[in-house]
Structure formats: C-alpha cells, structure tokens
C-alpha cells in the first residue's frame, strides 16, 4: 500500500522544523527476474519494495532522508536527526537555490496491453528457454529477463502532487561464439516502458541468431584493419552510444558545474559554450523523455517538473544543457525536467532520458556507395570515454570493409579512438534511418543505474585514422 | 523474530533456505567545490531469502515487515518456486552448525559519533588546492544469517568511507579514497593531502605518443585491474565464459601472489562467514604466479569436483578482500628508468572476457617517468591491452599497500603500487 498520508505528513513535518522547501518521493516497485545460463535456470525471483525519500532545504543546504520502515514516529525521528546534520553543515554550505517551477497536480498510468502480472513465471522462463533453444550455436549464452511496475507518489511543499505508475521490461544477453580457440563476445540490452507486448515485439531469437551468424563469419573470415585513414559508416547502434556518451553526458549541467566531479566526473563543456559549435551542422541531438514506450520514459521528473523534449545540439551547436531545479537556478534558467533518482533511497540528480541524433536526408546505402575504401561498423563491444567526455573508444563487433561503394569482408575489432570535437566534426552525412537502444546509465555516489534509450541514424565520418 | 518466523514457515516446504537480514543507519555528506552540497541520513532494513525446492533456485527480498506482507511474501514464494524449472547443476548448501572466530576491528562506536562536518572541513583544508569534491559516508549495521542448514550467526559493523578529488584546474586533478571500520585508521587529512599533492603535480599536462611503455600503477589504478582478476576467479564467471582464467588452473600466469582474505582484522570486506554460513578463510588464488583455485560456494565446488572456498554470495561466489602480496621495495625503487606512472583509472571495459582483451582510461595525475623519477604530467591516454599480458608482465611490486574501495572498485582490493612492463598505450587519432 502506498502511504500517501505519511508522505504528506513528512512534507509538513519538515516545514514545521524550519525547512524552506520540502518534497517526498514514495516509491513502490513490484517485479520479477529470471536468469538462464547455457539453458539452465540459474536463479529467478520477485521483489516487492516500498520506501520513502524526503528532501528538504534548510539554511540554504539540501538534506535528504531515506527510510523503508514506514512508521510515523520513526520517520519523525529520522527527519529530526537529518535536520541537525544539515543545519550543522551551514558553515560550509554552498547556499543551494531551487528554481520556481509550475505546480502540478496529476495522476497517470502507462497502460499495459498484456499485463505483466498475468504472465506466469513458467511462461517467462519458457520464453527464455525458447531463445536459448534457437541460439545454441553460441557456446556461452547468458539471458536475463526482468520486469518492474513502479508506483511513485511525489508531493512537495509548493503544492505539487503527482502519481505515476510506470511498468518496465528488460532483457539482457551476453553470448560467446567460438571458432576453435578463437572467440567473439557480444552483449545487448532491450528495454521498454509497457507490458508483456513489448517483450514479444523484440523478436529476440531471430536477432540473436543473425548476430551469431555474423560473428561466426567474422571469426572465419575477419581480418585486422590495416592502419590508415578511412571513411567510416557507423550504424544506429554505434551512433546511439556515441550520442549518449559524447553529447548527453557533457551537456549535463551538474557535471559542468562540478557537482559530480568526485566520481562520475565533470565535462569539457563549459557554461560559455552554449551556442558554440561542437560538430557538423548536419547534427541535431534531442533528449526526450516523453516518447511513449521508450526505456527512458517519464512525464514528470523527480522534482515535479513537466518533462519535455530538449535539443542538446542544434545544427552542430551546443543548444541546451540538461537541468534540474538546482543547476538551473545556478545558471539563471528554468529546469527542463531532467531530474531523476533510480529509487526512493537515492538523491535526485541530472540524468538523460532518451537521447538521439535526429534523422537526416541520406540513405545508408548512398553513404556506403560514395566510399572507395572505408569501414562499416554495425555494432560494438568494448567502449569507454574519459571523465571529461573528451576522448573515447568504440571497438566494432560486427564490422566490414567498404570497397568501391560496397560492403566487403568482415573486419576484426576496428578500434575507433577519437576526441569528441574530432568525432562530431567528421560527420558529413546523416542517415534517414533511426533506431533506439536500451541502456542503464551509471552516475552519482552511491552509484545509480537509470534506464535510458540512446539512438540515432547511420552516420558517415570522414577521414578517420585507425592505428 | 521475523527471521525465525520466515525460516520456520519455509523450511518444511523447501529443501534449502537461507534468510539474511540487515539494518543499517548511515549518514552521508557530499561536498562540491569546497562546500557542502547535500547531507543524507537513512535507516534501511532488508531481509533477503534464498530458497531451493527440487533444484529450483529463487531469491527474493523484503523491505516491508508487517505480518501481512511477510505471510503474503511466503505464500508468493512457495507458489513462485513451484512454477520454476530445475537448475540441474545445483548441489546444495553446506550443512552446519559451524564455529566462528570473531574478526577484530570491525566495530567502533566512536565512528558513529564523530563530527562529520569537522572531518570534511579538515580534509578540505589539508588538501590545500583550488577546489575539491567528494563524499563522506558513515554507517553502522547489524546483520543476521540463519538457514535450514543449522546456521545462525550475527554481525555488528561500522564503516567509514571518504573519497576526495582535488582540482588545480580542469586538467590537473588528484583522487584518493580511504575506507575503514574504525576511526583510528581513518585519516581523511592524510588522504586529502595526497590527493592534493597529485593534483598540484599534474598541472600543465602535455600530449604524449602511443606505444609500449613500462607502467607503474598506483594502488587506486592497480586495484581496478586486480578486481577483474578476482571477478574472473569466481566459478560462476568461469562457467559463464566471462573469465580470462578459464582452463588456467595450474598454469603459470605471472610472478605474484593474490589471495582472498576475509579474515583480516579491520578489513572493509572482512566477515566471519560467507552467505551459506561457512566460516571464511584465506584462499590463495594465485601462488607465485600459478593459478591455484577458483572461488567457490558449495554448489559450484561440487560441480568443479573440489571443496568450497567459503566464498558464497547468495547467488554466486565472490571475493571479499582481495589482497596482492606486497614486495620488499619502496615505491621509488620500483620506478623504471623510463615509463609512465598512472595514479587512477576508470571505465574499464572488456572486448572479450574470455581472452582478457580490455581497455581502461587513466584519469587524475598521469606522469612520464624519466631517469627513474616522476616527471612531466601527460593527458588523454588509454591502456588498451590484455589482462593475461598484464599479469605476465607484472615485474615489480612495491611495499606501499593500500586498501581500495571506490566507485571503480566495488569490492575491496588491497594492493601496493606495481610495475608492469611493456603496456600498450593508445590515444585518440582525430
């Protein structure tokens, strides 16, 4: 049972103690999870959790309380204890301000065409076993399926009251394909907001079988790329991760202000780089949590602000940062609804949602046709980026040479190691196609993994040096 | 007691059951650019249940403790488990009762009453840099483990964790962490001073060229590499093809000794029993370079025809306190004539866990070593190599051991600085 009265009480109690502002997130999660390893059900389970996070502003300092033993007296004691610690911090406080935002009162529930609760554990395991049976050419098969229905009640001292019920599904696979002593590995995640119908739409057996076929061919015929300069076409899966890592993260305002400096890092982007060129004018990048069914879906963020589409990059220029009420106040603007926490016991911070390059005008075939000697990277395995988001590496998994405008032989692990300005400036064609991919983005201390989508069309990158 | 009630209701219905409960009180101070940005206070309770019926394995956790919820969870569990399919390679949990030896240095009441604001202020002053950011987290927890295997044991612990990253400018940073169950070993000022010194030394970094370098890894950086060895040693990862140690038992992989030791007094990951209730002990994973064992619970041990190493997590075996045996030389003595010194890394990712191909990004102070001395700071490099190569080429180990628990190193690793010969360093090309 969601105890809305306790949430309302906690807001008022914090005000009574002297808070200038208070808000509560009461969050319940109900879900199941299944893990199949090489055809064997390793472990299955269900979860039913409920807890509350209370945030307040006292003496210009933010205090946060989390509790899952939802008794009134215990909650009061904890808020009182937290107040003391927060008030004592006054001498060192950064003097936090929060923007004034519209007060929203609303309720909504994302409908499930096929309700997750009506799918039995047998059926979910059978679903995984079915994929396993079809993909036995892979010597290592690690398949996990999980679902979760979140019921969140948000209330703040300005009068906002928002109830959101959001169901999610998630599938993760990790496969190993061998050819004698040689091997290739690959993982991918699928995630949607919705019911069991989204799981059915993933068409997993066919997709994984196709990947295994390509990996086997790569093992048998794949060659290392000769060092040199190439034109490169990256397919949507690669565009997607590049966009998340090298546009989304560097434009998070909390990174720019140094608020995540200790762990997740800062950004090479500075406040004065708004409207400055970062890449090709063909590139426009959006972050949009309002896409129905998307993995990063929400309509109101964890500070009660209405979610909206933001253009982080517009025609190659940095256009807008991702803000919560705290960073927006510091930069003299309004929040754009980008504040999220992965559960009641974590502080809400600036996060991406669904981040993607907007489609362009060129067909992928046309991009390839115009290349004499190039590389096509369909998907990737290893990747990383420095904590200022300035230089990154993406290592192709399924990749091919491009010879005289056509795809040639597979290439083994081409490593694209590039700076962010170098990457985005090299784009000379943006595809008409678009696809989105799911991920769990990590940030914060303690670490918070949050569901996101990243996506985009195929891109052509000119004159990329491979060593 | 709730735990007994759950165990009593379940043990006649399923074959194996472990109930693990915990309650923690913690507080958190997050500081940003020398100022406190947020304080956090929490009380969280949790009960985890691991149950097996006719080889059907399941796991659930409870965070709501009224009698109705507990009864409902038990009923759901029994219904859920009966709808599962068997894990054919499940071979049970260890049978108790067991005798435990208490590990000293895991609880210190004074740590809970320390003035956190003062600690943070002292650390910021000691760092003596333009700005610094970080976190101070203090916690006290009680946990209990009971099971159908005649196990019943409780633990009371305190923990303090401090992370500080110092900035002289955007490109000149230094990062250090310290974790301890007791106040006397929790010197945040020293930690801050070291992070500050690294940041000051890291000013005005230059680009360098890619190629093979002899690299000295500071404990912060080395721990991230060693953690991948500890994780690869889990029998679960070995059988999942997510390990570069598969088929390497008895093989010579280098010249170092790596143990898991959950019995270290005052160790952050120290605990007297594993998640099945088996008393923990020191396990030598790699002895003078030779891989001796994987890390097991009772079930994986039977599958691998060996004995449990008492490394059960509730689902998979895991290391608790990974320790690289120190060498005899000081840090200065292991510096090569020419090479690179890396003080921290992040974003370690594998291209292939079974081959060990990976890359990781050095961050914070990175320096060239010239004439056996730390010299010019450098930037924008990446370690792109293979873990089996790293192990084989680990040629010198210093005696400056440090226990590391950080954002990048999620389970505690104690390591000194070490030198690895001929490490592949790459750089962005465009």
HADDOCK unambig.tbl for C-alpha pairs under 7 A between the chains (distance, minus, plus):
assign (segid A and resid 40 and name CA) (segid B and resid 87 and name CA) 5.55 0.50 0.50
assign (segid A and resid 40 and name CA) (segid B and resid 88 and name CA) 6.91 0.50 0.50
assign (segid A and resid 41 and name CA) (segid B and resid 85 and name CA) 6.68 0.50 0.50
assign (segid A and resid 41 and name CA) (segid B and resid 86 and name CA) 6.74 0.50 0.50
assign (segid A and resid 41 and name CA) (segid B and resid 87 and name CA) 5.27 0.50 0.50
assign (segid A and resid 42 and name CA) (segid B and resid 57 and name CA) 6.94 0.50 0.50
assign (segid A and resid 42 and name CA) (segid B and resid 87 and name CA) 5.92 0.50 0.50
assign (segid A and resid 43 and name CA) (segid B and resid 57 and name CA) 5.14 0.50 0.50
assign (segid A and resid 43 and name CA) (segid B and resid 58 and name CA) 5.21 0.50 0.50
assign (segid A and resid 43 and name CA) (segid B and resid 59 and name CA) 7.00 0.50 0.50
assign (segid A and resid 44 and name CA) (segid B and resid 57 and name CA) 6.52 0.50 0.50
assign (segid A and resid 44 and name CA) (segid B and resid 58 and name CA) 4.70 0.50 0.50
assign (segid A and resid 44 and name CA) (segid B and resid 59 and name CA) 6.26 0.50 0.50
assign (segid A and resid 45 and name CA) (segid B and resid 58 and name CA) 5.12 0.50 0.50
assign (segid A and resid 45 and name CA) (segid B and resid 59 and name CA) 4.71 0.50 0.50
assign (segid A and resid 45 and name CA) (segid B and resid 60 and name CA) 5.37 0.50 0.50
assign (segid A and resid 46 and name CA) (segid B and resid 60 and name CA) 5.40 0.50 0.50
assign (segid A and resid 47 and name CA) (segid B and resid 60 and name CA) 5.75 0.50 0.50
assign (segid A and resid 47 and name CA) (segid B and resid 61 and name CA) 5.97 0.50 0.50
assign (segid A and resid 48 and name CA) (segid B and resid 62 and name CA) 6.73 0.50 0.50
assign (segid A and resid 49 and name CA) (segid B and resid 62 and name CA) 6.67 0.50 0.50
assign (segid A and resid 49 and name CA) (segid B and resid 63 and name CA) 5.47 0.50 0.50
assign (segid A and resid 49 and name CA) (segid B and resid 64 and name CA) 6.79 0.50 0.50
assign (segid A and resid 50 and name CA) (segid B and resid 63 and name CA) 6.64 0.50 0.50
assign (segid A and resid 50 and name CA) (segid B and resid 64 and name CA) 6.74 0.50 0.50
assign (segid A and resid 61 and name CA) (segid B and resid 37 and name CA) 6.72 0.50 0.50
assign (segid A and resid 61 and name CA) (segid B and resid 38 and name CA) 6.51 0.50 0.50
assign (segid A and resid 62 and name CA) (segid B and resid 37 and name CA) 6.66 0.50 0.50
assign (segid A and resid 62 and name CA) (segid B and resid 38 and name CA) 4.85 0.50 0.50
assign (segid A and resid 62 and name CA) (segid B and resid 39 and name CA) 6.45 0.50 0.50
assign (segid A and resid 63 and name CA) (segid B and resid 38 and name CA) 5.63 0.50 0.50
assign (segid A and resid 63 and name CA) (segid B and resid 39 and name CA) 4.78 0.50 0.50
assign (segid A and resid 63 and name CA) (segid B and resid 40 and name CA) 5.80 0.50 0.50
assign (segid A and resid 64 and name CA) (segid B and resid 39 and name CA) 6.07 0.50 0.50
assign (segid A and resid 64 and name CA) (segid B and resid 40 and name CA) 4.53 0.50 0.50
assign (segid A and resid 64 and name CA) (segid B and resid 41 and name CA) 6.26 0.50 0.50
assign (segid A and resid 65 and name CA) (segid B and resid 40 and name CA) 5.70 0.50 0.50
assign (segid A and resid 65 and name CA) (segid B and resid 41 and name CA) 4.87 0.50 0.50
assign (segid A and resid 65 and name CA) (segid B and resid 42 and name CA) 5.43 0.50 0.50
assign (segid A and resid 66 and name CA) (segid B and resid 41 and name CA) 6.61 0.50 0.50
assign (segid A and resid 66 and name CA) (segid B and resid 42 and name CA) 4.69 0.50 0.50
assign (segid A and resid 66 and name CA) (segid B and resid 43 and name CA) 6.56 0.50 0.50
assign (segid A and resid 67 and name CA) (segid B and resid 42 and name CA) 5.78 0.50 0.50
assign (segid A and resid 67 and name CA) (segid B and resid 43 and name CA) 5.17 0.50 0.50
assign (segid A and resid 67 and name CA) (segid B and resid 44 and name CA) 5.57 0.50 0.50
assign (segid A and resid 68 and name CA) (segid B and resid 44 and name CA) 5.69 0.50 0.50
assign (segid A and resid 68 and name CA) (segid B and resid 45 and name CA) 6.65 0.50 0.50
assign (segid A and resid 68 and name CA) (segid B and resid 63 and name CA) 6.45 0.50 0.50
assign (segid A and resid 69 and name CA) (segid B and resid 45 and name CA) 6.89 0.50 0.50
assign (segid A and resid 69 and name CA) (segid B and resid 64 and name CA) 6.65 0.50 0.50
assign (segid A and resid 82 and name CA) (segid B and resid 40 and name CA) 6.95 0.50 0.50
assign (segid A and resid 82 and name CA) (segid B and resid 41 and name CA) 5.56 0.50 0.50
assign (segid A and resid 86 and name CA) (segid B and resid 39 and name CA) 5.85 0.50 0.50
assign (segid A and resid 89 and name CA) (segid B and resid 36 and name CA) 6.78 0.50 0.50
assign (segid A and resid 89 and name CA) (segid B and resid 117 and name CA) 6.14 0.50 0.50
assign (segid A and resid 92 and name CA) (segid B and resid 35 and name CA) 5.20 0.50 0.50
assign (segid A and resid 92 and name CA) (segid B and resid 36 and name CA) 5.57 0.50 0.50
assign (segid A and resid 93 and name CA) (segid B and resid 35 and name CA) 5.21 0.50 0.50
assign (segid A and resid 93 and name CA) (segid B and resid 36 and name CA) 4.66 0.50 0.50
assign (segid A and resid 93 and name CA) (segid B and resid 37 and name CA) 6.39 0.50 0.50
assign (segid A and resid 94 and name CA) (segid B and resid 35 and name CA) 4.90 0.50 0.50
assign (segid A and resid 94 and name CA) (segid B and resid 36 and name CA) 5.76 0.50 0.50
assign (segid A and resid 94 and name CA) (segid B and resid 37 and name CA) 5.82 0.50 0.50
assign (segid A and resid 121 and name CA) (segid B and resid 80 and name CA) 6.80 0.50 0.50
assign (segid A and resid 121 and name CA) (segid B and resid 83 and name CA) 6.28 0.50 0.50
assign (segid A and resid 121 and name CA) (segid B and resid 84 and name CA) 6.70 0.50 0.50
assign (segid A and resid 122 and name CA) (segid B and resid 83 and name CA) 5.57 0.50 0.50
assign (segid A and resid 122 and name CA) (segid B and resid 84 and name CA) 6.01 0.50 0.50
assign (segid A and resid 140 and name CA) (segid B and resid 240 and name CA) 6.34 0.50 0.50
assign (segid A and resid 140 and name CA) (segid B and resid 241 and name CA) 6.12 0.50 0.50
assign (segid A and resid 184 and name CA) (segid B and resid 352 and name CA) 6.59 0.50 0.50
assign (segid A and resid 185 and name CA) (segid B and resid 352 and name CA) 5.65 0.50 0.50
assign (segid A and resid 258 and name CA) (segid B and resid 32 and name CA) 6.85 0.50 0.50
assign (segid A and resid 259 and name CA) (segid B and resid 32 and name CA) 5.63 0.50 0.50
assign (segid A and resid 261 and name CA) (segid B and resid 133 and name CA) 6.17 0.50 0.50
assign (segid A and resid 262 and name CA) (segid B and resid 133 and name CA) 5.18 0.50 0.50
assign (segid A and resid 262 and name CA) (segid B and resid 134 and name CA) 4.91 0.50 0.50
assign (segid A and resid 262 and name CA) (segid B and resid 164 and name CA) 6.36 0.50 0.50
assign (segid A and resid 262 and name CA) (segid B and resid 165 and name CA) 5.09 0.50 0.50
assign (segid A and resid 263 and name CA) (segid B and resid 407 and name CA) 6.50 0.50 0.50
assign (segid A and resid 381 and name CA) (segid B and resid 351 and name CA) 5.63 0.50 0.50
assign (segid A and resid 382 and name CA) (segid B and resid 349 and name CA) 5.79 0.50 0.50
assign (segid A and resid 382 and name CA) (segid B and resid 350 and name CA) 5.62 0.50 0.50
assign (segid A and resid 382 and name CA) (segid B and resid 351 and name CA) 4.49 0.50 0.50
assign (segid A and resid 383 and name CA) (segid B and resid 349 and name CA) 6.50 0.50 0.50
assign (segid A and resid 384 and name CA) (segid B and resid 347 and name CA) 5.76 0.50 0.50
assign (segid A and resid 384 and name CA) (segid B and resid 349 and name CA) 6.84 0.50 0.50
assign (segid A and resid 386 and name CA) (segid B and resid 361 and name CA) 6.24 0.50 0.50
assign (segid A and resid 391 and name CA) (segid B and resid 380 and name CA) 6.95 0.50 0.50
assign (segid A and resid 391 and name CA) (segid B and resid 428 and name CA) 6.45 0.50 0.50
assign (segid A and resid 417 and name CA) (segid B and resid 427 and name CA) 6.75 0.50 0.50
assign (segid A and resid 417 and name CA) (segid B and resid 428 and name CA) 4.56 0.50 0.50
assign (segid A and resid 417 and name CA) (segid B and resid 429 and name CA) 6.07 0.50 0.50
assign (segid A and resid 418 and name CA) (segid B and resid 428 and name CA) 4.27 0.50 0.50
assign (segid A and resid 418 and name CA) (segid B and resid 429 and name CA) 5.55 0.50 0.50
assign (segid A and resid 418 and name CA) (segid B and resid 430 and name CA) 5.19 0.50 0.50
assign (segid A and resid 419 and name CA) (segid B and resid 428 and name CA) 5.95 0.50 0.50
assign (segid A and resid 419 and name CA) (segid B and resid 430 and name CA) 6.19 0.50 0.50
assign (segid A and resid 422 and name CA) (segid B and resid 430 and name CA) 5.20 0.50 0.50
assign (segid A and resid 464 and name CA) (segid B and resid 430 and name CA) 6.57 0.50 0.50
assign (segid A and resid 465 and name CA) (segid B and resid 429 and name CA) 5.72 0.50 0.50
assign (segid A and resid 465 and name CA) (segid B and resid 430 and name CA) 6.60 0.50 0.50
